[in-house]
Amino acid sequence: MAGKKAQTPQRRRAQAGPGTHLPSTAAAAQEARSGPAIDMQKIRVVATRIGFYQHKRRREGDVFVLVPLRTVKRATQEDCDKDKKLTIGMVLKDPKTKMPIPVIKTAIEQFSDRWMEIVADDRRSSITSIKEGMRQEHDKILLDKYPELAGRSDDDEDAGDPSADSGEEIDDAVVTGDTDVL
């Protein structure tokens, strides 16, 4: 093994000769090995509660797309029952090449009915930013604590105006803090 070089796709093509057809892409190689092409369908979903997808927090109401992902095969309970050296979640390797076994997780396999619902493809994607998420959570806490604020909005003209409640005139000098006017 010390003098043996690693097999690259270029080296395999060169060794195979000019008349031999070898797949040039990973997708073509996968299709040649497994037969029919893997379902590469995308699915548009809406989050019904907080969840995580592609290392991002998806909040309630966020619309995003599930896409097929390339990953490696990991050991399941059945694999561990067969081979006592394995633990659940361990990356499985091909016994010949000692390389991780690649797999593609389709969009359907990634779908979770716990926190996702499938929506129409024409619906726009929307992701809540961290700032917007914090504002929504703050508003929710305030509404739980003060239910009388439920009918009001931040856009109300008289929301912060003390004269709107009492009906009395307030001197502009007092409001602005100008002492020169008095």
matplotlib code that plots the C-alpha trace (Angstrom):
import matplotlib.pyplot as plt

x = [0.0, 2.9, 3.7, 0.1, -1.4, -4.9, -7.4, -8.7, -11.4, -8.7, -6.4, -9.3, -10.3, -6.6, -6.3, -9.7, -8.6, -10.2, -13.0, -14.4, -17.1, -16.8, -19.3, -17.7, -20.0, -21.0, -24.6, -23.9, -21.8, -24.7, -27.2, -24.9, -24.6, -28.2, -30.2, -33.0, -32.1, -32.8, -35.8, -34.4, -37.8, -37.9, -40.8, -42.0, -43.1, -44.3, -43.2, -46.1, -43.8, -40.1, -37.8, -34.3, -33.4, -29.9, -28.5, -31.0, -33.9, -37.2, -39.9, -43.7, -45.0, -41.6, -41.9, -38.8, -37.8, -36.6, -33.9, -32.2, -29.0, -25.8, -24.7, -23.1, -24.7, -24.9, -25.4, -28.9, -30.1, -30.3, -26.7, -25.6, -27.4, -25.6, -22.1, -21.3, -18.4, -20.8, -22.6, -25.8, -25.0, -21.5, -20.5, -20.6, -17.6, -17.3, -15.3, -13.2, -12.4, -12.6, -14.5, -17.8, -20.8, -22.5, -26.3, -28.8, -31.6, -34.6, -36.9, -39.6, -37.3, -36.4, -40.1, -41.3, -45.1, -44.4, -43.5, -44.0, -46.9, -46.6, -47.7, -48.2, -45.1, -46.2, -46.1, -43.1, -40.3, -40.1, -37.6, -38.0, -34.8, -33.4, -34.4, -38.0, -38.2, -37.2, -39.7, -42.5, -41.6, -41.4, -44.9, -46.2, -44.9, -46.4, -49.8, -49.8, -49.0, -51.2, -54.2, -55.7, -53.0, -54.4, -56.4, -53.7, -50.8, -47.5, -48.9, -51.7, -51.1, -52.2, -50.3, -47.7, -49.5, -50.6, -53.0, -55.1, -56.2, -56.8, -58.1, -55.9, -53.4, -49.7, -47.2, -44.6, -41.9, -42.6, -42.6, -39.4, -37.6, -36.9, -36.6, -35.9, -39.6, -41.0]
y = [0.0, 2.4, 2.7, 2.7, 6.1, 7.2, 6.6, 9.9, 10.1, 11.3, 8.4, 5.9, 7.4, 7.2, 3.6, 2.7, 3.8, 6.0, 3.7, 3.1, 5.4, 6.5, 9.0, 12.4, 13.9, 12.6, 12.6, 10.5, 8.1, 7.8, 7.2, 4.6, 2.8, 3.0, 3.1, 5.8, 9.4, 10.4, 12.7, 16.2, 17.9, 21.1, 21.7, 25.1, 25.0, 27.3, 26.9, 26.4, 26.9, 27.5, 24.9, 24.7, 24.0, 24.4, 25.7, 28.6, 29.3, 29.3, 31.1, 30.7, 32.0, 31.8, 30.4, 28.6, 25.8, 22.3, 21.2, 17.8, 17.7, 15.7, 14.1, 10.9, 7.8, 7.4, 4.4, 3.6, 1.3, -1.6, -1.1, -1.0, -4.3, -6.0, -4.6, -4.0, -1.7, 1.0, 3.6, 5.4, 8.5, 7.3, 7.9, 4.7, 4.0, 1.8, -1.3, -1.2, 2.5, 3.5, 6.6, 7.9, 6.5, 9.5, 9.8, 12.3, 13.3, 14.3, 17.2, 14.7, 13.0, 16.4, 17.4, 17.4, 17.4, 18.6, 22.2, 22.4, 22.6, 22.4, 25.6, 26.5, 27.2, 30.7, 31.9, 34.2, 33.1, 35.1, 34.7, 36.6, 38.4, 38.3, 41.9, 41.3, 38.1, 39.8, 42.6, 40.1, 38.2, 41.5, 42.5, 39.1, 39.4, 42.9, 41.7, 38.8, 41.2, 44.1, 42.7, 46.2, 47.1, 44.5, 47.1, 49.7, 49.9, 51.8, 53.9, 55.5, 59.2, 59.7, 56.6, 58.5, 61.9, 62.6, 65.4, 62.8, 61.1, 64.2, 66.7, 69.5, 71.6, 71.1, 73.9, 73.1, 74.5, 71.9, 69.1, 70.1, 71.2, 74.8, 77.1, 80.2, 80.4, 80.6]
z = [0.0, 0.6, -3.1, -4.3, -5.4, -4.7, -7.5, -8.9, -11.6, -14.1, -13.3, -13.7, -17.1, -18.3, -17.1, -18.7, -22.2, -24.7, -25.8, -22.3, -21.0, -17.4, -15.7, -15.5, -12.7, -9.3, -10.3, -13.4, -11.3, -8.7, -11.5, -13.1, -9.7, -8.5, -11.8, -11.8, -10.8, -7.2, -6.7, -6.7, -6.0, -3.9, -1.5, -0.2, 3.4, 6.2, 9.8, 12.2, 15.2, 15.9, 14.3, 12.7, 9.0, 7.5, 10.8, 10.9, 13.3, 11.4, 13.3, 13.1, 9.8, 7.9, 4.4, 3.0, 0.6, 1.5, -1.0, -1.4, 0.8, 0.4, 3.6, 4.9, 6.1, 9.9, 12.1, 13.2, 16.0, 13.5, 12.4, 16.0, 16.7, 13.9, 14.7, 18.4, 17.5, 16.2, 18.2, 17.1, 14.9, 14.0, 10.4, 8.4, 6.1, 3.0, 4.1, 0.8, 0.5, 4.2, 3.0, 4.4, 2.5, 0.7, 0.7, -0.5, 1.8, -0.3, 0.6, 1.5, 4.0, 5.6, 6.0, 9.6, 10.2, 13.8, 12.7, 8.9, 6.5, 2.7, 0.9, -2.8, -4.9, -5.8, -2.1, -1.5, 0.9, 4.0, 6.9, 10.1, 11.1, 14.6, 15.2, 14.0, 16.0, 19.2, 18.5, 18.0, 21.1, 23.1, 21.8, 22.7, 26.3, 26.7, 25.4, 27.9, 30.7, 29.6, 27.6, 27.4, 24.8, 22.4, 20.3, 20.1, 17.6, 17.5, 14.6, 16.7, 16.7, 20.3, 21.7, 23.6, 23.9, 27.5, 26.4, 24.4, 27.6, 29.9, 27.4, 28.7, 26.8, 27.5, 27.2, 24.4, 26.7, 29.3, 26.8, 25.0, 28.2, 26.9, 29.9, 27.8, 26.6, 30.1]

ax = plt.figure().add_subplot(projection="3d")
ax.plot(x, y, z, "-o")
ax.set_aspect("equal")
plt.show()
